[in-house]
Amino acid sequence: MSGTEKGKARAEQAKGKAKEVLGRATGNERMTAEGRGEQAKGAARHAKEDVKDAFRR
């Protein structure tokens, strides 16, 4: 189960990175900020799964 959640977190981070890069390329500050937010959300989700894995061991 944790593997799929980590995969979703990585996908969310990648999506955020793409949005950030596209926002910078087009000069759209809102899209850049949304991308950063999605990356942070994905990183938090990934960290949560790492903590859950640590307690399972």
PDB file of N, CA, C, O and CB in Angstrom:
ATOM      1  N   MET A   1       0.827  -1.188   0.000  1.00  0.00           N
ATOM      2  CA  MET A   1       0.000   0.000   0.000  1.00  0.00           C
ATOM      3  C   MET A   1       0.869   1.249   0.000  1.00  0.00           C
ATOM      4  O   MET A   1       0.582   2.212  -0.711  1.00  0.00           O
ATOM      5  CB  MET A   1      -0.940   0.000   1.203  1.00  0.00           C
ATOM      6  N   SER A   2       1.908   1.230   0.781  1.00  0.00           N
ATOM      7  CA  SER A   2       2.766   2.401   0.901  1.00  0.00           C
ATOM      8  C   SER A   2       3.435   2.732  -0.426  1.00  0.00           C
ATOM      9  O   SER A   2       3.667   3.901  -0.736  1.00  0.00           O
ATOM     10  CB  SER A   2       3.821   2.177   1.978  1.00  0.00           C
ATOM     11  N   GLY A   3       3.738   1.716  -1.200  1.00  0.00           N
ATOM     12  CA  GLY A   3       4.389   1.949  -2.485  1.00  0.00           C
ATOM     13  C   GLY A   3       3.520   2.739  -3.436  1.00  0.00           C
ATOM     14  O   GLY A   3       4.014   3.603  -4.160  1.00  0.00           O
ATOM     15  N   THR A   4       2.220   2.451  -3.441  1.00  0.00           N
ATOM     16  CA  THR A   4       1.330   3.194  -4.325  1.00  0.00           C
ATOM     17  C   THR A   4       1.168   4.630  -3.849  1.00  0.00           C
ATOM     18  O   THR A   4       1.079   5.549  -4.663  1.00  0.00           O
ATOM     19  CB  THR A   4      -0.032   2.509  -4.410  1.00  0.00           C
ATOM     20  N   GLU A   5       1.130   4.826  -2.549  1.00  0.00           N
ATOM     21  CA  GLU A   5       1.014   6.185  -2.016  1.00  0.00           C
ATOM     22  C   GLU A   5       2.272   6.998  -2.311  1.00  0.00           C
ATOM     23  O   GLU A   5       2.196   8.185  -2.629  1.00  0.00           O
ATOM     24  CB  GLU A   5       0.753   6.146  -0.504  1.00  0.00           C
ATOM     25  N   LYS A   6       3.423   6.349  -2.202  1.00  0.00           N
ATOM     26  CA  LYS A   6       4.670   7.047  -2.533  1.00  0.00           C
ATOM     27  C   LYS A   6       4.707   7.379  -4.014  1.00  0.00           C
ATOM     28  O   LYS A   6       5.206   8.433  -4.407  1.00  0.00           O
ATOM     29  CB  LYS A   6       5.896   6.195  -2.146  1.00  0.00           C
ATOM     30  N   GLY A   7       4.187   6.492  -4.823  1.00  0.00           N
ATOM     31  CA  GLY A   7       4.110   6.747  -6.262  1.00  0.00           C
ATOM     32  C   GLY A   7       3.229   7.940  -6.575  1.00  0.00           C
ATOM     33  O   GLY A   7       3.557   8.766  -7.428  1.00  0.00           O
ATOM     34  N   LYS A   8       2.109   8.020  -5.877  1.00  0.00           N
ATOM     35  CA  LYS A   8       1.214   9.163  -6.062  1.00  0.00           C
ATOM     36  C   LYS A   8       1.904  10.456  -5.628  1.00  0.00           C
ATOM     37  O   LYS A   8       1.742  11.499  -6.262  1.00  0.00           O
ATOM     38  CB  LYS A   8      -0.095   8.962  -5.268  1.00  0.00           C
ATOM     39  N   ALA A   9       2.669  10.378  -4.548  1.00  0.00           N
ATOM     40  CA  ALA A   9       3.379  11.553  -4.050  1.00  0.00           C
ATOM     41  C   ALA A   9       4.426  12.003  -5.068  1.00  0.00           C
ATOM     42  O   ALA A   9       4.574  13.198  -5.326  1.00  0.00           O
ATOM     43  CB  ALA A   9       4.045  11.251  -2.686  1.00  0.00           C
ATOM     44  N   ARG A  10       5.142  11.053  -5.638  1.00  0.00           N
ATOM     45  CA  ARG A  10       6.147  11.403  -6.649  1.00  0.00           C
ATOM     46  C   ARG A  10       5.494  12.000  -7.891  1.00  0.00           C
ATOM     47  O   ARG A  10       6.018  12.940  -8.488  1.00  0.00           O
ATOM     48  CB  ARG A  10       6.973  10.167  -7.035  1.00  0.00           C
ATOM     49  N   ALA A  11       4.347  11.445  -8.272  1.00  0.00           N
ATOM     50  CA  ALA A  11       3.630  11.978  -9.433  1.00  0.00           C
ATOM     51  C   ALA A  11       3.177  13.404  -9.171  1.00  0.00           C
ATOM     52  O   ALA A  11       3.247  14.260 -10.053  1.00  0.00           O
ATOM     53  CB  ALA A  11       2.421  11.094  -9.778  1.00  0.00           C
ATOM     54  N   GLU A  12       2.715  13.653  -7.961  1.00  0.00           N
ATOM     55  CA  GLU A  12       2.274  14.994  -7.605  1.00  0.00           C
ATOM     56  C   GLU A  12       3.453  15.979  -7.614  1.00  0.00           C
ATOM     57  O   GLU A  12       3.314  17.126  -8.040  1.00  0.00           O
ATOM     58  CB  GLU A  12       1.598  14.981  -6.224  1.00  0.00           C
ATOM     59  N   GLN A  13       4.597  15.518  -7.145  1.00  0.00           N
ATOM     60  CA  GLN A  13       5.791  16.362  -7.177  1.00  0.00           C
ATOM     61  C   GLN A  13       6.192  16.667  -8.626  1.00  0.00           C
ATOM     62  O   GLN A  13       6.540  17.803  -8.947  1.00  0.00           O
ATOM     63  CB  GLN A  13       6.958  15.676  -6.427  1.00  0.00           C
ATOM     64  N   ALA A  14       6.144  15.670  -9.485  1.00  0.00           N
ATOM     65  CA  ALA A  14       6.517  15.864 -10.880  1.00  0.00           C
ATOM     66  C   ALA A  14       5.547  16.815 -11.580  1.00  0.00           C
ATOM     67  O   ALA A  14       5.954  17.669 -12.367  1.00  0.00           O
ATOM     68  CB  ALA A  14       6.560  14.519 -11.610  1.00  0.00           C
ATOM     69  N   LYS A  15       4.270  16.654 -11.283  1.00  0.00           N
ATOM     70  CA  LYS A  15       3.251  17.532 -11.854  1.00  0.00           C
ATOM     71  C   LYS A  15       3.497  18.974 -11.401  1.00  0.00           C
ATOM     72  O   LYS A  15       3.388  19.910 -12.193  1.00  0.00           O
ATOM     73  CB  LYS A  15       1.827  17.064 -11.440  1.00  0.00           C
ATOM     74  N   GLY A  16       3.825  19.139 -10.138  1.00  0.00           N
ATOM     75  CA  GLY A  16       4.108  20.464  -9.604  1.00  0.00           C
ATOM     76  C   GLY A  16       5.332  21.077 -10.242  1.00  0.00           C
ATOM     77  O   GLY A  16       5.348  22.270 -10.545  1.00  0.00           O
ATOM     78  N   LYS A  17       6.359  20.269 -10.449  1.00  0.00           N
ATOM     79  CA  LYS A  17       7.586  20.765 -11.078  1.00  0.00           C
ATOM     80  C   LYS A  17       7.295  21.224 -12.507  1.00  0.00           C
ATOM     81  O   LYS A  17       7.787  22.262 -12.949  1.00  0.00           O
ATOM     82  CB  LYS A  17       8.685  19.671 -11.076  1.00  0.00           C
ATOM     83  N   ALA A  18       6.490  20.438 -13.221  1.00  0.00           N
ATOM     84  CA  ALA A  18       6.139  20.809 -14.590  1.00  0.00           C
ATOM     85  C   ALA A  18       5.367  22.124 -14.611  1.00  0.00           C
ATOM     86  O   ALA A  18       5.617  22.983 -15.456  1.00  0.00           O
ATOM     87  CB  ALA A  18       5.313  19.697 -15.255  1.00  0.00           C
ATOM     88  N   LYS A  19       4.428  22.277 -13.679  1.00  0.00           N
ATOM     89  CA  LYS A  19       3.666  23.519 -13.602  1.00  0.00           C
ATOM     90  C   LYS A  19       4.566  24.707 -13.286  1.00  0.00           C
ATOM     91  O   LYS A  19       4.416  25.787 -13.857  1.00  0.00           O
ATOM     92  CB  LYS A  19       2.572  23.401 -12.549  1.00  0.00           C
ATOM     93  N   GLU A  20       5.497  24.493 -12.374  1.00  0.00           N
ATOM     94  CA  GLU A  20       6.409  25.572 -12.002  1.00  0.00           C
ATOM     95  C   GLU A  20       7.253  26.004 -13.197  1.00  0.00           C
ATOM     96  O   GLU A  20       7.394  27.198 -13.461  1.00  0.00           O
ATOM     97  CB  GLU A  20       7.315  25.133 -10.845  1.00  0.00           C
ATOM     98  N   VAL A  21       7.808  25.046 -13.909  1.00  0.00           N
ATOM     99  CA  VAL A  21       8.653  25.348 -15.061  1.00  0.00           C
ATOM    100  C   VAL A  21       7.836  26.041 -16.153  1.00  0.00           C
ATOM    101  O   VAL A  21       8.298  27.012 -16.751  1.00  0.00           O
ATOM    102  CB  VAL A  21       9.302  24.058 -15.609  1.00  0.00           C
ATOM    103  N   LEU A  22       6.637  25.549 -16.411  1.00  0.00           N
ATOM    104  CA  LEU A  22       5.787  26.160 -17.426  1.00  0.00           C
ATOM    105  C   LEU A  22       5.394  27.579 -17.017  1.00  0.00           C
ATOM    106  O   LEU A  22       5.361  28.488 -17.846  1.00  0.00           O
ATOM    107  CB  LEU A  22       4.532  25.304 -17.660  1.00  0.00           C
ATOM    108  N   GLY A  23       5.101  27.754 -15.744  1.00  0.00           N
ATOM    109  CA  GLY A  23       4.763  29.082 -15.250  1.00  0.00           C
ATOM    110  C   GLY A  23       5.907  30.063 -15.406  1.00  0.00           C
ATOM    111  O   GLY A  23       5.702  31.217 -15.782  1.00  0.00           O
ATOM    112  N   ARG A  24       7.111  29.600 -15.117  1.00  0.00           N
ATOM    113  CA  ARG A  24       8.292  30.474 -15.285  1.00  0.00           C
ATOM    114  C   ARG A  24       8.524  30.799 -16.756  1.00  0.00           C
ATOM    115  O   ARG A  24       8.864  31.930 -17.104  1.00  0.00           O
ATOM    116  CB  ARG A  24       9.555  29.806 -14.690  1.00  0.00           C
ATOM    117  N   ALA A  25       8.339  29.802 -17.616  1.00  0.00           N
ATOM    118  CA  ALA A  25       8.588  30.012 -19.044  1.00  0.00           C
ATOM    119  C   ALA A  25       7.595  31.006 -19.644  1.00  0.00           C
ATOM    120  O   ALA A  25       7.945  31.776 -20.539  1.00  0.00           O
ATOM    121  CB  ALA A  25       8.513  28.681 -19.796  1.00  0.00           C
ATOM    122  N   THR A  26       6.364  30.987 -19.152  1.00  0.00           N
ATOM    123  CA  THR A  26       5.340  31.874 -19.702  1.00  0.00           C
ATOM    124  C   THR A  26       5.212  33.168 -18.913  1.00  0.00           C
ATOM    125  O   THR A  26       4.491  34.078 -19.323  1.00  0.00           O
ATOM    126  CB  THR A  26       4.006  31.166 -19.736  1.00  0.00           C
ATOM    127  N   GLY A  27       5.904  33.256 -17.788  1.00  0.00           N
ATOM    128  CA  GLY A  27       5.810  34.453 -16.964  1.00  0.00           C
ATOM    129  C   GLY A  27       4.566  34.497 -16.109  1.00  0.00           C
ATOM    130  O   GLY A  27       4.181  35.562 -15.625  1.00  0.00           O
ATOM    131  N   ASN A  28       3.928  33.345 -15.914  1.00  0.00           N
ATOM    132  CA  ASN A  28       2.702  33.252 -15.132  1.00  0.00           C
ATOM    133  C   ASN A  28       3.071  32.944 -13.677  1.00  0.00           C
ATOM    134  O   ASN A  28       3.379  31.802 -13.336  1.00  0.00           O
ATOM    135  CB  ASN A  28       1.746  32.158 -15.715  1.00  0.00           C
ATOM    136  N   GLU A  29       3.038  33.957 -12.838  1.00  0.00           N
ATOM    137  CA  GLU A  29       3.441  33.788 -11.437  1.00  0.00           C
ATOM    138  C   GLU A  29       2.482  32.892 -10.666  1.00  0.00           C
ATOM    139  O   GLU A  29       2.900  32.156  -9.772  1.00  0.00           O
ATOM    140  CB  GLU A  29       3.531  35.141 -10.753  1.00  0.00           C
ATOM    141  N   ARG A  30       1.214  32.952 -11.005  1.00  0.00           N
ATOM    142  CA  ARG A  30       0.222  32.120 -10.305  1.00  0.00           C
ATOM    143  C   ARG A  30       0.496  30.631 -10.553  1.00  0.00           C
ATOM    144  O   ARG A  30       0.459  29.826  -9.623  1.00  0.00           O
ATOM    145  CB  ARG A  30      -1.218  32.484 -10.766  1.00  0.00           C
ATOM    146  N   MET A  31       0.766  30.279 -11.792  1.00  0.00           N
ATOM    147  CA  MET A  31       1.050  28.882 -12.118  1.00  0.00           C
ATOM    148  C   MET A  31       2.339  28.424 -11.447  1.00  0.00           C
ATOM    149  O   MET A  31       2.437  27.285 -10.992  1.00  0.00           O
ATOM    150  CB  MET A  31       1.146  28.692 -13.639  1.00  0.00           C
ATOM    151  N   THR A  32       3.319  29.306 -11.388  1.00  0.00           N
ATOM    152  CA  THR A  32       4.578  28.986 -10.718  1.00  0.00           C
ATOM    153  C   THR A  32       4.330  28.687  -9.244  1.00  0.00           C
ATOM    154  O   THR A  32       4.874  27.726  -8.701  1.00  0.00           O
ATOM    155  CB  THR A  32       5.586  30.144 -10.868  1.00  0.00           C
ATOM    156  N   ALA A  33       3.514  29.504  -8.602  1.00  0.00           N
ATOM    157  CA  ALA A  33       3.196  29.305  -7.184  1.00  0.00           C
ATOM    158  C   ALA A  33       2.403  28.022  -6.973  1.00  0.00           C
ATOM    159  O   ALA A  33       2.644  27.295  -6.009  1.00  0.00           O
ATOM    160  CB  ALA A  33       2.407  30.503  -6.639  1.00  0.00           C
ATOM    161  N   GLU A  34       1.464  27.740  -7.861  1.00  0.00           N
ATOM    162  CA  GLU A  34       0.688  26.495  -7.755  1.00  0.00           C
ATOM    163  C   GLU A  34       1.615  25.284  -7.876  1.00  0.00           C
ATOM    164  O   GLU A  34       1.455  24.296  -7.159  1.00  0.00           O
ATOM    165  CB  GLU A  34      -0.416  26.441  -8.851  1.00  0.00           C
ATOM    166  N   GLY A  35       2.562  25.370  -8.769  1.00  0.00           N
ATOM    167  CA  GLY A  35       3.516  24.274  -8.956  1.00  0.00           C
ATOM    168  C   GLY A  35       4.346  24.040  -7.707  1.00  0.00           C
ATOM    169  O   GLY A  35       4.564  22.900  -7.298  1.00  0.00           O
ATOM    170  N   ARG A  36       4.804  25.123  -7.109  1.00  0.00           N
ATOM    171  CA  ARG A  36       5.572  24.983  -5.861  1.00  0.00           C
ATOM    172  C   ARG A  36       4.717  24.363  -4.766  1.00  0.00           C
ATOM    173  O   ARG A  36       5.194  23.531  -3.995  1.00  0.00           O
ATOM    174  CB  ARG A  36       6.109  26.349  -5.397  1.00  0.00           C
ATOM    175  N   GLY A  37       3.461  24.768  -4.700  1.00  0.00           N
ATOM    176  CA  GLY A  37       2.553  24.219  -3.697  1.00  0.00           C
ATOM    177  C   GLY A  37       2.329  22.727  -3.882  1.00  0.00           C
ATOM    178  O   GLY A  37       2.328  21.964  -2.916  1.00  0.00           O
ATOM    179  N   GLU A  38       2.139  22.319  -5.124  1.00  0.00           N
ATOM    180  CA  GLU A  38       1.943  20.897  -5.401  1.00  0.00           C
ATOM    181  C   GLU A  38       3.189  20.091  -5.056  1.00  0.00           C
ATOM    182  O   GLU A  38       3.091  18.974  -4.549  1.00  0.00           O
ATOM    183  CB  GLU A  38       1.573  20.687  -6.869  1.00  0.00           C
ATOM    184  N   GLN A  39       4.357  20.659  -5.332  1.00  0.00           N
ATOM    185  CA  GLN A  39       5.597  19.968  -4.977  1.00  0.00           C
ATOM    186  C   GLN A  39       5.697  19.789  -3.467  1.00  0.00           C
ATOM    187  O   GLN A  39       6.087  18.725  -2.987  1.00  0.00           O
ATOM    188  CB  GLN A  39       6.817  20.743  -5.502  1.00  0.00           C
ATOM    189  N   ALA A  40       5.347  20.821  -2.729  1.00  0.00           N
ATOM    190  CA  ALA A  40       5.418  20.745  -1.269  1.00  0.00           C
ATOM    191  C   ALA A  40       4.417  19.734  -0.733  1.00  0.00           C
ATOM    192  O   ALA A  40       4.720  18.984   0.195  1.00  0.00           O
ATOM    193  CB  ALA A  40       5.163  22.122  -0.644  1.00  0.00           C
ATOM    194  N   LYS A  41       3.241  19.715  -1.310  1.00  0.00           N
ATOM    195  CA  LYS A  41       2.214  18.761  -0.885  1.00  0.00           C
ATOM    196  C   LYS A  41       2.677  17.323  -1.152  1.00  0.00           C
ATOM    197  O   LYS A  41       2.495  16.439  -0.314  1.00  0.00           O
ATOM    198  CB  LYS A  41       0.875  19.042  -1.617  1.00  0.00           C
ATOM    199  N   GLY A  42       3.270  17.102  -2.313  1.00  0.00           N
ATOM    200  CA  GLY A  42       3.790  15.777  -2.648  1.00  0.00           C
ATOM    201  C   GLY A  42       4.926  15.368  -1.729  1.00  0.00           C
ATOM    202  O   GLY A  42       5.017  14.208  -1.328  1.00  0.00           O
ATOM    203  N   ALA A  43       5.787  16.309  -1.393  1.00  0.00           N
ATOM    204  CA  ALA A  43       6.905  16.020  -0.491  1.00  0.00           C
ATOM    205  C   ALA A  43       6.391  15.672   0.906  1.00  0.00           C
ATOM    206  O   ALA A  43       6.926  14.780   1.565  1.00  0.00           O
ATOM    207  CB  ALA A  43       7.870  17.225  -0.420  1.00  0.00           C
ATOM    208  N   ALA A  44       5.360  16.374   1.349  1.00  0.00           N
ATOM    209  CA  ALA A  44       4.786  16.083   2.664  1.00  0.00           C
ATOM    210  C   ALA A  44       4.143  14.702   2.674  1.00  0.00           C
ATOM    211  O   ALA A  44       4.278  13.954   3.642  1.00  0.00           O
ATOM    212  CB  ALA A  44       3.751  17.154   3.054  1.00  0.00           C
ATOM    213  N   ARG A  45       3.450  14.371   1.603  1.00  0.00           N
ATOM    214  CA  ARG A  45       2.814  13.057   1.509  1.00  0.00           C
ATOM    215  C   ARG A  45       3.876  11.955   1.513  1.00  0.00           C
ATOM    216  O   ARG A  45       3.702  10.919   2.154  1.00  0.00           O
ATOM    217  CB  ARG A  45       1.941  12.962   0.231  1.00  0.00           C
ATOM    218  N   HIS A  46       4.964  12.185   0.800  1.00  0.00           N
ATOM    219  CA  HIS A  46       6.048  11.206   0.744  1.00  0.00           C
ATOM    220  C   HIS A  46       6.686  11.038   2.121  1.00  0.00           C
ATOM    221  O   HIS A  46       6.982   9.919   2.538  1.00  0.00           O
ATOM    222  CB  HIS A  46       7.110  11.631  -0.291  1.00  0.00           C
ATOM    223  N   ALA A  47       6.896  12.141   2.821  1.00  0.00           N
ATOM    224  CA  ALA A  47       7.489  12.085   4.161  1.00  0.00           C
ATOM    225  C   ALA A  47       6.570  11.328   5.119  1.00  0.00           C
ATOM    226  O   ALA A  47       7.041  10.567   5.965  1.00  0.00           O
ATOM    227  CB  ALA A  47       7.763  13.510   4.696  1.00  0.00           C
ATOM    228  N   LYS A  48       5.278  11.535   4.987  1.00  0.00           N
ATOM    229  CA  LYS A  48       4.313  10.819   5.834  1.00  0.00           C
ATOM    230  C   LYS A  48       4.437   9.314   5.626  1.00  0.00           C
ATOM    231  O   LYS A  48       4.420   8.543   6.586  1.00  0.00           O
ATOM    232  CB  LYS A  48       2.867  11.282   5.529  1.00  0.00           C
ATOM    233  N   GLU A  49       4.561   8.906   4.380  1.00  0.00           N
ATOM    234  CA  GLU A  49       4.698   7.478   4.085  1.00  0.00           C
ATOM    235  C   GLU A  49       6.016   6.929   4.614  1.00  0.00           C
ATOM    236  O   GLU A  49       6.067   5.779   5.052  1.00  0.00           O
ATOM    237  CB  GLU A  49       4.597   7.232   2.577  1.00  0.00           C
ATOM    238  N   ASP A  50       7.086   7.726   4.583  1.00  0.00           N
ATOM    239  CA  ASP A  50       8.365   7.294   5.128  1.00  0.00           C
ATOM    240  C   ASP A  50       8.254   7.069   6.639  1.00  0.00           C
ATOM    241  O   ASP A  50       8.826   6.118   7.173  1.00  0.00           O
ATOM    242  CB  ASP A  50       9.459   8.331   4.817  1.00  0.00           C
ATOM    243  N   VAL A  51       7.528   7.935   7.312  1.00  0.00           N
ATOM    244  CA  VAL A  51       7.337   7.785   8.770  1.00  0.00           C
ATOM    245  C   VAL A  51       6.524   6.534   9.057  1.00  0.00           C
ATOM    246  O   VAL A  51       6.840   5.779   9.975  1.00  0.00           O
ATOM    247  CB  VAL A  51       6.630   9.035   9.376  1.00  0.00           C
ATOM    248  N   LYS A  52       5.474   6.315   8.270  1.00  0.00           N
ATOM    249  CA  LYS A  52       4.661   5.116   8.463  1.00  0.00           C
ATOM    250  C   LYS A  52       5.503   3.850   8.261  1.00  0.00           C
ATOM    251  O   LYS A  52       5.358   2.878   9.003  1.00  0.00           O
ATOM    252  CB  LYS A  52       3.461   5.120   7.495  1.00  0.00           C
ATOM    253  N   ASP A  53       6.378   3.868   7.258  1.00  0.00           N
ATOM    254  CA  ASP A  53       7.250   2.720   6.994  1.00  0.00           C
ATOM    255  C   ASP A  53       8.217   2.487   8.159  1.00  0.00           C
ATOM    256  O   ASP A  53       8.504   1.344   8.515  1.00  0.00           O
ATOM    257  CB  ASP A  53       8.038   2.934   5.687  1.00  0.00           C
ATOM    258  N   ALA A  54       8.709   3.569   8.741  1.00  0.00           N
ATOM    259  CA  ALA A  54       9.643   3.440   9.855  1.00  0.00           C
ATOM    260  C   ALA A  54       8.995   2.773  11.056  1.00  0.00           C
ATOM    261  O   ALA A  54       9.638   1.995  11.761  1.00  0.00           O
ATOM    262  CB  ALA A  54      10.181   4.802  10.251  1.00  0.00           C
ATOM    263  N   PHE A  55       7.733   3.070  11.292  1.00  0.00           N
ATOM    264  CA  PHE A  55       7.038   2.457  12.427  1.00  0.00           C
ATOM    265  C   PHE A  55       6.636   1.009  12.156  1.00  0.00           C
ATOM    266  O   PHE A  55       6.419   0.242  13.094  1.00  0.00           O
ATOM    267  CB  PHE A  55       5.806   3.269  12.776  1.00  0.00           C
ATOM    268  N   ARG A  56       6.537   0.638  10.918  1.00  0.00           N
ATOM    269  CA  ARG A  56       6.187  -0.757  10.579  1.00  0.00           C
ATOM    270  C   ARG A  56       7.352  -1.697  10.812  1.00  0.00           C
ATOM    271  O   ARG A  56       7.155  -2.900  10.988  1.00  0.00           O
ATOM    272  CB  ARG A  56       5.734  -0.859   9.122  1.00  0.00           C
ATOM    273  N   ARG A  57       8.573  -1.156  10.816  1.00  0.00           N
ATOM    274  CA  ARG A  57       9.764  -2.007  10.957  1.00  0.00           C
ATOM    275  C   ARG A  57      10.046  -2.339  12.365  1.00  0.00           C
ATOM    276  O   ARG A  57      11.012  -3.045  12.651  1.00  0.00           O
ATOM    277  CB  ARG A  57      10.959  -1.356  10.368  1.00  0.00           C
TER     278      ARG A  57
END
